[in-house]
C-alpha cells in the first residue's frame, strides 16, 4: 500500500478529503487512508508497527482512557491494577445504567510499568451508539466523573484528550518493542473498534443529562450559591440568575446541561411558579443568544451570594476570581504589540466607581507580581490611575506600574475592565435629555413595546417583527449612533449613549414612546417566514407589512421551487393508498391557517409501532416552527384546572396552528368537557410568573398519536362529532415480510430538512386546492368505518342492535333499562348514559314511553320502556 507522507500535521489536514482517516507512522510521518479498515490492514501488513491514529479537536470519538502505572512510584497500584480497572468500570457503568457497554482493553507492559488503553463502546437502549463530539467534551466527563476517585486520578492521563496522536492496536512507541495487544480482561471486539475515532450509525451524542456527575470545584461553588441566595420573586430576577449562571458555566467550562440541572433545582424552590418544561425551554433559549454589548455576567450571582452570605463569600475567596480575570485581560492588552494607544478612540472616563477600584487594588493577585518585579520594595502600597488616556496600577513606594504604560480600554480586548471603568454612576448623566433622543432613535428603528413587557423590532427586509430584550435594544441604540455618524450627523448625545445608566434612562423613555396595545400574529391567514410572509388569501409570498404585526416564523425557509421528491417518498411510504394520503394532506394543510374551521381532534392511530406517526409529526413541527408545538397528554386526561390556577401548558397553545401529543397511559380516559372546550371555545389561561389571564382562541388543530384508541370519561354526540381518525397501516422494519411492511429507511439531518421543506410546499399546494373547493374534501371509507367502529355511537349501529333484540309490543309489555344496557354491552357498545339510551330507543320504536316508576298488571315497575318487548 503506497502512502503519501507529510512531515507536518497541518499539511496532511489541508490535503485530506471528507471521509479520510488521518494517521501517523511514528511521531512525524503523517498520511491518510480511506477508512479505518484500510488503516488496520496497513498496520497488520507493515513490519514496523509504530502507528498512531490522529484525534482531531473536532473528531467524533468514543470513550477512551490512557492508564499508566509505575512500579516504583505506585507499587500498590502496580500489583492491584485489575482492581483499579474494576473501579473505573463501576464509575462508567453507574453513569450509563441503561446502556450496553463493550470494554476493549489493550495492554502494553514492561518491567517498569503497566500501560493500558481502554476503549469503551457504548450504545443506548434504542441501539444508538453514544459518542462524544470532541476531546474537550470527553475530558470534562472524565474530570467530573472519574478523577473524583482519588486512586483513578493517579493513573488516568488527561493529556490524551487533545488534538494529537493516540497509539493503535499492535503498535509500539518508536524505538521500543512493546506493542498494544488485547488484554485477558477485554471483551471480544473487531480490530477496527479499537480506533477511538471509528464511528458507526445510528449514533447520538453524549449529554450531561444522561448522567449525574459528582459535584466538585467550581460546580460545587455554583451549587452552594444557588442554594443560599433568595428565590426570585419576579420573572426578570429569575432571568438574571439564569443569564448569570450561564456566564459562570461558560467561564469555568461547566457543561451547560449540568448548568440547567442547577438552574432547575434553584427554580424548584419557588413552588408556586416552578414549571420544569418552561425552565428548560427558557434556559435553552438563553444559551443560544449572542450579545456583543453589555451583558449580565456571573457577577450578578456572586453579588447576591455576597449579600446573603458575606462570611462564606470571603471564606471561599470568590473576589479573587474576578481579580484574576482582570489580570488576565491586562496581560492580554499589555502583551499585544498591535495595540497602540494613539490608534484607539477612547471613551471619556471621568468618574470612577470607587468601590470597584478599591476592590481591584486589594486583589491578592497583584501583590505577587509587584514583589517579583520590584524585589527591593518591601512595603507594597498599590493604587490605580485611570483617566481618559487609559488605566494602570502603581505602587506609592516604588516605580512599579502594571502593565507598563497606560492601558487603552476597549470592550473587545478587556470586557471586564471596560465594564468596571465605564459602567459608573455619573450623577450628571441623569439630567441629560432622553425624550428627544428617544424620538430620534424611533425614526430609525420601528419598535413596539407591548403590554406584556416585550420588545419587538421590525425587520425592514422580511417585514417580520423580531423579539428583543432590553440589552439588545441598548445595542440598537449604539447602531443608530453609528448610522447617524456615517450620515454625517454630530450630536452631543452620541457621547452619552455609551454610558450604561444613560441607556437605562433612555430605555425607560423609549418604553413609554413605543408602547402599543396591539394583538400580535392576529391574522389567521398570514404565515410568517424568515424571509417574509405567505398570504393564504392569495397564496402570495411577500414582505410583511408593519401594521400586520407578524412575529412568528415557520421552521424552514419558503422556497416556491423546492424539490418535494423526498417528502413524496415519505408520505407514499406511510400512506400507500392515494385516497388516504390525500385525506391526510388535506388535514395537515388546514394547519397552515389560524382558523380552526373543523373544531376537531384527530387521532393518528396504528395498532403497531414503527409506522411513521411520530416521524411525520416531527417533520410537520420542524416545518411549521413557531406555529407548532407539543403538549403533555395528561392535560387531556387530568382534571381541569380551576380558576386562578396557572397553566403554562395551555398558554403554549396561544397562536399555535398545529399541536400534538403522544399516547395516553393505558387505562386513562380523556376529559370530555376539556376536549370540547379546547376544540371549540375561547379559553382563559395564565402562565407562570404572570399575574394576568390571556384569552386563547382555538387557532390550532390537535393531533394525538396512539397505538390504542383512548376512552372518554363521558360519551355523547357532542364529542363524537369532534373526532376524526387517520390510520397508519404501514409498518417499517428491517426485514419486510407482510403486505403492509416496508423497508425502514433512515434519513440524515440534511435530508430531514429537505423533507420538511418539501412537506411544507405540498401543504401549501394542497391548501390552494382546498381553497378552490371551498375547503371540502372526502373522508376515505376505510377511515370512516374505523371511526364508527371506535365511536360506537352511530345511530345505525345502535338501531341494528336494538331491533335485533326488541320489537314494538302492547301497552302491558315493558323492557327494563338494565336489560337494554345489557343488550348494548353484548353488542360491543360502550356504556351510555340513561338519557342517551332513552332518546335512541324512543327514536327507534314509535310510541314507546320511558317511565321511572309505575304499575303494570298490578306489578310495580321501575325504570322501564312501556310498549317494548323481546323478540
DRENTIVEX-233041 format. One line per 3 residues: number of its first residue (from 0); their letters; for each residue z, y, x of C-alpha. Coordinates in steps of 0.05 Angstrom, whole numbers, plus 5000, padded with zeros to 4 digits. Each point is the difference from the previous one (the first is absolute). Layout:
DRENTIVEX-233041
NUM> A> Z,Y,X | ... .
This chain:
DRENTIVEX-233041
0> XXX> 5000,5000,5000 | 4976,5064,5034 | 5046,5060,4993 .
3> XXX> 4990,5074,5010 | 5061,5022,5041 | 5030,5070,4995 .
6> XXX> 5051,5027,5049 | 5030,5050,4952 | 5027,4987,4932 .
9> XXX> 4971,5064,4972 | 4930,4977,5020 | 5005,4933,4964 .
12> XXX> 5029,5033,4938 | 4942,5049,4998 | 4949,4945,5007 .
15> XXX> 5029,4951,4948 | 4969,4994,4932 | 5037,4987,4935 .
18> XXX> 5027,4929,4997 | 5001,4990,5076 | 5063,4973,5033 .
21> XXX> 5023,5035,5064 | 5032,4959,5055 | 5013,5002,5074 .
24> XXX> 4996,4953,5059 | 5060,5020,5041 | 5023,5071,4992 .
27> XXX> 4936,5037,5016 | 4939,4962,4977 | 4987,5017,4928 .
30> XXX> 4947,4967,4956 | 4982,4988,4927 | 4983,4937,4960 .
33> XXX> 4976,4992,4929 | 5061,4963,4973 | 5068,4971,5018 .
36> XXX> 4969,4931,4997 | 4951,5021,5054 | 5056,5028,5042 .
39> XXX> 5039,4935,4995 | 4938,4961,5021 | 4993,5045,5061 .
42> XXX> 5073,4989,5018 | 4993,4925,4996 | 4936,4998,5040 .
45> XXX> 5022,5046,5057 | 5035,4970,5059 | 5037,5065,5015 .
48> XXX> 5041,5005,4938 | 5029,5070,5004 | 4982,5030,4933 .
51> XXX> 5031,5054,4957 | 4982,5023,4931 | 4999,5075,4988 .
54> XXX> 5046,5026,4946 | 4975,5070,4980 | 5045,5054,4972 .
57> XXX> 4967,4991,4932 | 4988,4925,5002 | 5023,4959,4940 .
60> XXX> 5049,4949,5029 | 5044,4942,4979 | 5073,5000,5019 .
63> XXX> 5014,4981,5073 | 5055,5002,5052 | 5004,4997,5076 .
66> XXX> 5065,4968,5025 | 5021,4999,5073 | 5065,4965,5021 .
69> XXX> 5022,5006,5073 | 5039,4942,5030 | 5040,5046,5046 .
72> XXX> 5013,5059,4953 | 5007,4960,4935 | 5025,4931,5019 .
75> XXX> 5031,4987,4931 | 4936,5019,4964 | 4959,4961,5050 .
78> XXX> 5036,4935,4981 | 5005,5015,4925 | 4930,5027,4989 .
81> XXX> 4987,4955,4940 | 5061,5030,4964 | 4973,5070,5012 .
84> XXX> 4932,4982,4972 | 5035,4970,4939 | 5037,5067,4991 .
87> XXX> 4933,5036,5004 | 4972,4955,4947 | 5060,5012,4955 .
90> XXX> 4991,5076,5006 | 4926,4996,4980 | 5010,4948,4945 .
93> XXX> 5054,5043,4968 | 4950,5057,4994 | 4944,4957,4972 .
96> XXX> 5037,4951,4955 | 4943,4989,4951 | 4947,4992,5053 .
99> XXX> 4971,4942,5040 | 5009,5007,5076 | 4964,4962,5055 .
102> XXX> 5034,5005,5068 | 4953,4997,5059 | 5044,4995,5062 .
105> XXX> 4969,5003,5069 | 5039,4991,5064 | 4987,5018,5072 .
108> XXX> 5060,4981,5043 | 5017,5000,5074 | 5063,4986,5040 .
111> XXX> 5024,5072,4993 | 4987,5015,4927 | 4976,4976,4933 .
114> XXX> 4945,5038,4965 | 4979,4992,4927 | 4946,5030,4958 .
117> XXX> 5017,4989,4926 | 4946,5014,4949 | 5021,4998,4927 .
120> XXX> 4947,4988,4946 | 5027,5024,4933 | 4970,4992,4931 .
123> XXX> 5030,5022,4933 | 5007,4959,4936 | 4930,5021,4978 .
126> XXX> 4968,4972,5064 | 4988,5068,5031 | 5011,5004,5075 .
129> XXX> 5049,5055,5020 | 4980,5044,5059 | 5024,5064,5032 .
132> XXX> 4954,5059,5002 | 5015,5016,5073 | 5048,4987,5058 .
135> XXX> 5044,5059,4983 | 5013,4972,4931 | 5019,4933,5029 .
138> XXX> 5043,5034,5052 | 5038,5036,4945 | 5011,4934,4963 .
141> XXX> 5026,4965,5064 | 5045,5058,5017 | 5030,5003,4930 .
144> XXX> 5007,4926,4986 | 5001,4960,5065 | 5033,5044,5053 .
147> XXX> 5062,5009,4956 | 5017,4930,5026 | 5033,5015,5067 .
150> XXX> 4977,4936,5033 | 4928,5007,4978 | 4999,5072,5022 .
153> XXX> 5011,4975,5072 | 4939,4955,5001 | 4948,5031,4952 .
156> XXX> 4951,5044,5039 | 4981,5063,4959 | 4948,5023,5052 .
159> XXX> 4948,4951,4972 | 4994,5041,4936 | 4950,5050,5026 .
162> XXX> 4926,5009,5014 | 4993,4948,5055 | 4987,4928,5021 .
165> XXX> 5035,4937,4976 | 4994,4935,5039 | 4965,4943,4963 .
168> XXX> 5011,4926,4991 | 4981,4959,5062 | 5002,5062,5044 .
171> XXX> 5043,5019,5060 | 5014,5067,5031 | 4957,5019,5060 .
174> XXX> 5019,4961,5063 | 5046,4954,4961 | 4993,4930,4973 .
177> XXX> 5044,5005,4938 | 4956,4995,4938 | 5024,5008,4929 .
180> XXX> 5001,4932,4965 | 5023,4975,4933 | 5076,4991,4997 .
183> XXX> 5032,4939,4969 | 5035,5048,4952 | 4933,5025,4973 .
186> XXX> 4966,4983,4935 | 4930,4972,5004 | 4946,5053,5003 .
189> XXX> 4927,5013,5014 | 4989,5031,5068 | 4970,5064,4971 .
192> XXX> 5064,5011,4960 | 5036,5015,5065 | 4962,5066,5007 .
195> XXX> 5043,5055,4970 | 4939,5041,4978 | 4968,4940,4964 .
198> XXX> 5001,5016,4925 | 4974,4963,4939 | 4988,5020,4929 .
201> XXX> 5031,5005,4950 | 5053,5044,5030 | 5049,5055,4984 .
204> XXX> 5042,5045,5044 | 5073,4999,5017 | 5041,5048,4959 .
207> XXX> 5071,5019,5014 | 5014,4989,4925 | 4990,4925,5013 .
210> XXX> 5064,4998,5040 | 5068,5032,5006 | 5006,5024,5072 .
213> XXX> 5068,5006,5031 | 5022,5072,5004 | 5010,5031,5068 .
216> XXX> 4995,5065,5039 | 4962,5056,4965 | 4991,4958,4938 .
219> XXX> 5075,4990,4995 | 5011,5075,5007 | 4951,5015,4944 .
222> XXX> 5034,4948,4956 | 5068,5031,5012 | 4976,5071,4986 .
225> XXX> 4968,4979,4934 | 5064,4965,4979 | 5043,5061,5014 .
228> XXX> 4960,5060,4975 | 5005,5021,4927 | 4950,4972,4950 .
231> XXX> 4943,5046,4980 | 5012,5038,4935 | 4929,5026,4992 .
234> XXX> 4931,4973,5014 | 4988,5051,5056 | 5063,4980,5036 .
237> XXX> 4981,4926,4993 | 4929,5015,5026 | 5027,5039,5060 .
240> XXX> 5044,4941,5020 | 4938,4955,4995 | 4957,5046,5044 .
243> XXX> 5057,5007,5050 | 5009,4925,5005 | 4925,4990,5010 .
246> XXX> 5001,5048,5058 | 5061,4964,5029 | 4965,4932,4995 .
249> XXX> 4937,5026,5033 | 5038,5032,5057 | 5040,4938,5017 .
252> XXX> 4945,4948,4986 | 5036,4971,4939 | 4952,4962,4955 .
255> XXX> 4987,5041,4937 | 5010,4938,4957 | 5071,4996,5029 .
258> XXX> 5007,5074,4986 | 4981,4987,4927 | 5056,4949,4995 .
261> XXX> 5049,5052,5026 | 4974,5053,4952 | 5002,4950,4942 .
264> XXX> 5073,4984,5015 | 5016,5074,5003 | 4964,5013,4933 .
267> XXX> 5038,4943,4967 | 5064,5041,5008 | 4975,5045,4944 .
270> XXX> 5008,4948,4945 | 4975,5046,4944 | 4935,5020,5033 .
273> XXX> 4982,4940,5045 | 4934,4966,4988 | 4977,4950,5053 .
276> XXX> 4926,5004,4982 | 4999,5076,5001 | 5039,5002,5066 .
279> XXX> 4949,4956,5035 | 4942,5038,4969 | 5026,5068,5023 .
282> XXX> 5016,4973,5070 | 4931,4972,5010 | 4970,5065,4976 .
285> XXX> 5042,5042,5047 | 4985,4955,5060 | 4925,5011,4991 .
288> XXX> 5004,5076,4999 | 4982,5039,5062 | 5021,5071,5012 .
291> XXX> 4981,5047,5056 | 5052,5053,4982 | 5075,5004,4994 .
294> XXX> 5030,4936,4973 | 5065,4968,4980 | 5025,4963,5062 .
297> XXX> 5056,4952,5017 | 5043,5062,5011 | 5012,5004,4925 .
300> XXX> 5033,4931,5001 | 5040,5018,5062 | 5023,5065,4970 .
303> XXX> 5025,4968,4936 | 5036,4946,5040 | 5033,5052,5045 .
306> XXX> 5024,5039,4939 | 5029,4937,4969 | 5027,4965,5062 .
309> XXX> 5007,5051,5057 | 5046,4957,5042 | 4956,4939,4994 .
312> XXX> 4940,5044,5015 | 5030,5023,5066 | 5024,4930,5016 .
315> XXX> 4929,4973,4992 | 4974,5057,5044 | 4943,5014,4953 .
318> XXX> 4992,5071,5024 | 4976,4975,5067 | 4942,4966,4965 .
321> XXX> 4971,5067,4979 | 5013,5030,5068 | 4964,4942,5033 .
324> XXX> 4939,5012,4956 | 5000,5073,5020 | 5005,4982,5074 .
327> XXX> 4940,4953,4993 | 4960,5057,4970 | 5020,5048,5055 .
330> XXX> 4978,4948,5051 | 4933,4992,4965 | 4987,5074,5001 .
333> XXX> 5024,5014,5071 | 4958,4943,5028 | 4937,5018,4962 .
336> XXX> 4958,5036,5052 | 4948,5020,4947 | 5050,5043,4963 .
339> XXX> 4999,5071,5025 | 5048,5052,4973 | 4947,5054,4995 .
342> XXX> 4953,4954,4962 | 5047,4990,4941 | 5007,5047,4941 .
345> XXX> 5075,5002,4989 | 5037,5008,4936 | 5047,5059,5001 .
348> XXX> 5070,4974,5008 | 5052,5054,4990 | 5062,4971,4968 .
351> XXX> 5026,4932,5019 | 5043,4951,4963 | 5063,5005,5044 .
354> XXX> 5029,4934,4977 | 4938,4962,5020 | 4996,5034,5068 .
357> XXX> 5073,4986,5012 | 4990,4926,4982 | 4943,4997,5049 .
360> XXX> 5040,5031,5056 | 5057,4950,4990 | 4952,4942,5005 .
363> XXX> 5026,4946,5047 | 4930,4986,5022 | 4991,5066,5038 .
366> XXX> 5058,4995,5047 | 4975,4940,5040 | 4934,5037,5010 .
369> XXX> 5037,5061,5024 | 5044,4959,5047 | 4940,4965,5029 .
372> XXX> 4959,5064,5012 | 5058,5046,5020 | 5043,4955,5043 .
375> XXX> 5041,5058,5028 | 5019,5028,4931 | 5065,4966,4981 .
378> XXX> 5014,5039,4936 | 4940,4998,4952 | 5000,5055,4948 .
381> XXX> 4936,4991,4960 | 4969,5050,4952 | 4933,5009,4968 .
384> XXX> 4950,5057,5006 | 4950,5007,4944 | 4954,5057,4982 .
387> XXX> 4928,5010,4980 | 4978,4978,5069 | 5030,4931,4994 .
390> XXX> 5062,4960,5011 | 5042,4972,5058 | 5070,4977,5017 .
393> XXX> 5037,5032,5059 | 5067,4995,5036 | 5045,5061,5008 .
396> XXX> 5027,4975,5067 | 4935,4982,5035 | 4924,5009,4996 .
399> XXX> 4989,4938,4958 | 4944,5006,4949 | 4975,4943,4956 .
402> XXX> 4943,4994,5002 | 4976,5051,5052 | 4969,5059,4964 .
405> XXX> 4999,5017,4926 | 4978,4946,4952 | 4946,5021,4951 .
408> XXX> 5022,4978,4931 | 4944,4961,4965 | 5008,4955,4940 .
411> XXX> 4952,4946,5024 | 5035,4993,5068 | 5072,5009,4979 .
414> XXX> 5014,4995,4925 | 5075,4993,5009 | 5006,5061,5046 .
417> XXX> 4951,5038,4957 | 5039,4988,4936 | 5066,5015,5037 .
420> XXX> 4974,5069,5020 | 4957,5024,4942 | 5036,4969,4940 .
423> XXX> 5052,5055,5003 | 5034,5044,4950 | 4970,5069,5008 .
426> XXX> 5040,5045,4954 | 4943,5050,4996 | 4949,4949,4978 .
429> XXX> 5033,4995,4932 | 4979,5071,4986 | 4926,4987,5013 .
432> XXX> 4952,5002,4942 | 4982,4934,4968 | 4968,5021,4934 .
435> XXX> 4936,5031,5028 | 4994,4947,5053 | 5006,4944,4949 .
438> XXX> 4946,5034,4958 | 4954,5003,5061 | 5010,4926,5016 .
441> XXX> 4985,4981,4927 | 4932,5035,5006 | 4983,4950,5055 .
444> XXX> 5034,4938,4972 | 4995,4976,4928 | 5071,4976,4990 .
447> XXX> 5041,4979,4940 | 5075,4986,4997 | 5019,4956,4941 .
450> XXX> 5060,4994,4955 | 5021,4936,5036 | 5004,5039,5066 .
453> XXX> 4936,4974,5032 | 4946,5037,5038 | 4926,4987,4990 .
456> XXX> 4945,5029,5043 | 4929,5003,4973 | 4948,4968,5046 .
459> XXX> 4939,5045,4996 | 4954,4943,5022 | 5020,4945,4952 .
462> XXX> 5032,5040,4945 | 5063,4957,5003 | 5070,5029,5002 .
465> XXX> 5038,4968,5057 | 5075,4991,4997 | 5038,5037,5056 .
468> XXX> 5072,5009,5020 | 5034,5064,5023 | 4988,4986,5074 .
471> XXX> 4926,4991,4988 | 4996,5065,4961 | 5033,5034,5060 .
474> XXX> 4945,4972,5043 | 4949,5028,4951 | 5031,5069,5010 .
477> XXX> 4985,4996,5074 | 4929,4977,4986 | 4989,5061,4957 .
480> XXX> 5024,5043,5058 | 4950,4965,5046 | 4944,5009,4950 .
483> XXX> 5015,5074,4990 | 5005,5010,5075 | 4932,4967,5009 .
486> XXX> 4973,5048,4947 | 5026,5059,5041 | 5062,5018,4960 .
489> XXX> 5063,5024,5036 | 5062,5002,4958 | 5073,5013,5020 .
492> XXX> 5022,4938,4961 | 4959,4955,5046 | 5060,5003,5047 .
495> XXX> 5051,4986,4946 | 4965,4938,4975 | 5022,4961,5061 .
498> XXX> 5073,5008,4982 | 5023,4941,4959 | 5051,5039,4960 .
501> XXX> 4946,5051,4982 | 4955,4944,4977 | 5057,4973,4959 .
504> XXX> 5008,5067,4965 | 4925,5005,4992 | 4998,4930,4970 .
507> XXX> 5050,5021,4947 | 4956,5059,4982 | 4938,4957,4996 .
510> XXX> 5035,4950,4954 | 5010,5056,4951 | 4929,5026,5005 .
513> XXX> 4967,4931,5000 | 5041,4971,4944 | 4959,4972,4943 .
516> XXX> 5020,4958,4941 | 4939,4955,4999 | 4986,4928,4982 .
519> XXX> 4969,4966,5060 | 4948,4944,4992 | 4999,5012,4925 .
522> XXX> 4925,4988,4990 | 4991,4927,4978 | 4927,5000,5019 .
525> XXX> 5005,5025,5072 | 5008,4951,5057 | 5020,5029,5067 .
528> XXX> 4974,4979,5068 | 5010,5024,5072 | 4932,5034,4996 .
531> XXX> 5002,5028,4929 | 5006,4978,4927 | 4960,4954,4954 .
534> XXX> 4991,5030,4931 | 4998,4940,4953 | 4971,5042,4944 .
537> XXX> 4936,5010,5038 | 5010,4948,5055 | 4986,5057,5049 .
540> XXX> 5035,5002,5068 | 5017,5072,5020 | 5052,5046,5030 .
543> XXX> 5062,5007,4959 | 5012,5068,4968 | 5065,5036,5017 .
546> XXX> 5018,5005,4926 | 4995,4924,4992 | 5061,4988,5043 .
549> XXX> 4979,4931,5027 | 5050,4973,5051 | 4992,4924,4994 .
552> XXX> 4947,4962,5040 | 4969,4931,4999 | 5014,4956,5060 .
555> XXX> 4927,4995,5023 | 4946,5052,5011 | 4948,5012,4947 .
558> XXX> 4933,4972,5022 | 4944,4999,4948 | 4957,4954,5041 .
561> XXX> 5054,4952,5024 | 4981,4926,5010 | 5032,4959,4943 .
564> XXX> 4979,4932,5025 | 5070,4979,5024 | 5032,5025,4936 .
567> XXX> 4949,4962,4959 | 5015,4938,5041 | 5074,5005,4986 .
570> XXX> 4991,5013,4926 | 4950,4944,4992 | 5047,4952,5035 .
573> XXX> 5059,5018,4956 | 4959,5005,4935 | 4940,4953,5005 .
576> XXX> 4983,5010,4927 | 4959,5064,4991 | 5029,5017,4931 .
579> XXX> 5071,4993,5025 | 4984,5040,5063 | 4970,5056,4959 .
582> XXX> 5061,5002,4955 | 5047,5005,5060 | 4958,5056,5030 .
585> XXX> 5002,5038,4934 | 5076,4994,4997 | 5006,5022,5073 .
588> XXX> 4950,5058,4990 | 5044,5031,4946 | 5053,5008,5054 .
591> XXX> 4958,5057,5029 | 5018,5046,4943 | 5069,5026,4983 .
594> XXX> 4990,4989,4925 | 5030,4933,4979 | 4953,4991,4942 .
597> XXX> 5018,4926,4989 | 5076,5004,5005 | 5003,4929,5024 .
600> XXX> 5034,4957,5052 | 4956,4949,5035 | 5025,4933,5027 .
603> XXX> 4961,4974,5061 | 5013,4927,4988 | 4986,4935,5036 .
606> XXX> 5037,4934,4996 | 4994,4992,5076 | 5011,5043,5061 .
609> XXX> 4946,5022,5051 | 4953,5026,4947 | 4988,5072,5021 .
612> XXX> 5046,5036,4951 | 5042,5034,5053 | 4940,5012,5045 .
615> XXX> 4960,5037,4948 | 5062,5040,4981 | 5011,5020,5072 .
618> XXX> 4928,5022,5009 | 5004,5041,4936 | 5063,5033,5025 .
621> XXX> 4967,5013,5067 | 4940,5032,4965 | 5039,5042,4951 .
624> XXX> 5052,5025,5050 | 5047,5052,4970 | 4977,4981,4930 .
627> XXX> 5028,4929,5006 | 5066,4967,5013 | 5045,4940,4989 .
630> XXX> 5064,4994,4961 | 5056,4948,4997 | 4989,4951,4943 .
633> XXX> 5075,5005,4985 | 4983,5067,4969 | 4965,4962,4944 .
636> XXX> 5050,4943,4994 | 5065,5039,5007 | 5039,5043,4952 .
639> XXX> 4972,5069,4986 | 5038,5054,5037 | 5039,5049,4958 .
642> XXX> 4991,5074,4994 | 5021,5038,5062 | 4992,4941,5047 .
645> XXX> 4954,5008,5060 | 4940,4953,5001 | 4958,5010,5062 .
648> XXX> 4955,4941,4983 | 4980,5033,4935 | 4988,5067,5036 .
651> XXX> 4950,4964,5044 | 4955,4990,4939 | 4989,5075,4994 .
654> XXX> 4926,5018,5007 | 4982,4929,5021 | 4939,4965,4972 .
657> XXX> 5010,4929,5026 | 5067,4966,5004 | 5014,4926,5012 .
660> XXX> 5058,4953,5013 | 5011,4927,5019 | 5022,4942,4957 .
663> XXX> 5066,5004,4961 | 5054,4950,5019 | 4998,4934,4963 .
666> XXX> 5033,5004,4933 | 5003,5076,4997 | 4973,5036,4939 .
669> XXX> 4963,5066,4996 | 5035,5056,4964 | 4955,5011,4940 .
672> XXX> 5024,5069,4982 | 4993,5025,5071 | 4929,4971,5007 .
675> XXX> 4981,5037,4935 | 5031,5064,5026 | 4966,4993,5067 .
678> XXX> 4931,4988,4972 | 4998,5050,4944 | 5050,5057,5002 .
681> XXX> 5019,5058,5045 | 5063,4981,5038 | 5055,5042,5030 .
684> XXX> 5024,4979,5069 | 5042,5028,5056 | 4994,4983,5073 .
687> XXX> 5054,4994,5052 | 5027,5065,5028 | 4971,5035,4940 .
690> XXX> 5038,5037,4947 | 4942,5008,4950 | 4962,4950,4958 .
693> XXX> 4925,4998,5003 | 4955,4978,4943 | 4950,4946,5019 .
696> XXX> 4936,4989,4961 | 4969,4930,4999 | 4943,5016,5047 .
699> XXX> 5006,4931,5032 | 4974,4930,4987 | 5051,4944,5012 .
702> XXX> 4984,4932,5031 | 5048,4942,5008 | 4981,4943,5047 .
705> XXX> 5029,4933,4979 | 4990,4925,5005 | 5042,4990,4937 .
708> XXX> 4991,5046,4941 | 5068,5031,4982 | 5033,5003,4933 .
711> XXX> 5023,5062,4963 | 5071,5011,4975 | 4974,5020,4931 .
714> XXX> 4932,4984,4975 | 4957,5037,4948 | 4930,5024,4986 .
717> XXX> 5015,5066,5036 | 5007,4965,5067 | 4944,4951,4985 .
720> XXX> 4947,5055,4997 | 5023,5027,5066 | 4987,4936,5039 .
723> XXX> 4936,4980,5037 | 4987,4943,5048 | 4956,4992,5061 .
726> XXX> 4999,4927,5022 | 4989,4985,5074 | 4969,4931,5000 .
729> XXX> 4978,4994,5072 | 5045,4968,5052 | 4987,5018,5073 .
732> XXX> 5016,4946,5051 | 4978,4973,5067 | 4970,4936,4971 .
735> XXX> 4968,5013,4932 | 4994,4936,4959 | 5005,5019,4927 .
738> XXX> 4953,5038,4955 | 5037,5067,5004 | 5018,4993,5074 .
741> XXX> 4969,5049,5049 | 5003,5003,5076 | 5055,5048,5023 .
744> XXX> 4972,5058,5040 | 5042,5049,5039 | 4978,5071,5010 .
747> XXX> 5017,5048,5056 | 5033,5067,4987 | 4933,5034,5011 .
750> XXX> 4967,4954,4949 | 5056,5012,4950 | 4988,5074,5006 .
753> XXX> 4927,4988,4985 | 5020,4956,4941 | 5045,5056,4972 .
756> XXX> 4944,5052,5008 | 4949,4954,4969 | 5047,4983,4943 .
759> XXX> 5012,5073,4984 | 4924,5011,4999 | 4992,4942,4951 .
762> XXX> 5055,5029,4955 | 4967,5069,5000 | 4933,4969,4981 .
765> XXX> 5034,4958,4945 | 5036,5061,4974 | 4933,5035,4992 .
768> XXX> 4976,4941,4957 | 5064,5000,4959 | 4994,5074,4987 .
771> XXX> 4928,4992,4974 | 5024,4943,4955 | 5058,5041,4972 .
774> XXX> 5049,4958,5041 | 4985,4936,4960 | 4995,4932,5034 .
777> XXX> 5009,4928,4978 | 5058,4953,5015 | 4974,4932,5022 .
780> XXX> 5013,4944,4952 | 5037,4961,5054 | 5049,5057,5011 .
783> XXX> 5006,5012,4924 | 5017,4927,4987 | 5051,5000,5057 .
786> XXX> 5032,5063,4972 | 5005,4971,4930 | 5030,4936,5028 .
789> XXX> 5051,5041,5038 | 5018,5048,4945 | 5002,4948,4944 .
792> XXX> 5002,5056,4950 | 4928,4996,4976 | 5001,4998,4925 .
795> XXX> 4948,4945,4997 | 5043,4955,5044 | 5062,5012,4959 .
798> XXX> 4963,4992,4935 | 4971,4934,5022 | 5069,4972,5016 .
801> XXX> 5030,5024,4934 | 4942,4974,4958 | 5004,4933,5037 .
804> XXX> 5072,4989,4977 | 5008,5040,4935 | 4964,5019,4936 .
807> XXX> 5011,5041,4937 | 5049,4967,4952 | 5034,5014,4934 .
810> XXX> 5055,5049,4984 | 5053,4947,5012 | 4974,4981,5070 .
813> XXX> 5026,5032,5063 | 4999,4992,5076 | 5057,5026,5043 .
816> XXX> 4988,5050,5056 | 5030,4950,5050 | 4946,4949,4980 .
819> XXX> 4945,5052,5012 | 5028,5014,5069 | 5002,4926,5016 .
822> XXX> 4927,4991,4981 | 4978,5060,5042 | 5040,4976,5060 .
825> XXX> 4969,4931,4994 | 4932,5034,5002 | 5016,5034,5066 .
828> XXX> 5013,5069,4970 | 5052,5043,5036 | 5061,5017,4959 .
831> XXX> 4988,5057,4951 | 5048,5046,4965 | 5014,4989,4925 .
834> XXX> 4963,5063,4977 | 4936,4980,5038 | 5002,4929,4970 .
837> XXX> 5012,5027,4930 | 4940,5047,5005 | 4953,4946,5027 .
840> XXX> 5021,4948,4947 | 4992,5049,4942 | 4931,5021,5026 .
843> XXX> 4979,4926,5007 | 5024,4976,4931 | 4992,5045,4939 .
846> XXX> 5058,5012,4953 | 5050,4967,5047 | 5067,5038,5000 .
849> XXX> 5054,5000,5054 | 5071,5000,4972 | 5065,5008,5038 .
852> XXX> 5047,4967,4949 | 4981,4971,4932 | 5009,4940,4953 .
855> XXX> 4944,4950,4985 | 5011,4939,4955 | 5074,5016,5000 .
858> XXX> 4999,4995,5076 | 5019,5058,5045 | 4943,5017,5048 .
861> XXX> 5005,5048,5059 | 4945,5029,5045 | 4940,4964,4970 .
864> XXX> 4929,5012,4976 | 4995,4988,4923 | 4934,4970,4977 .
867> XXX> 4985,4964,5065 | 5003,4925,5013 | 4983,4947,5052 .
870> X> 4931,4968,4996 .
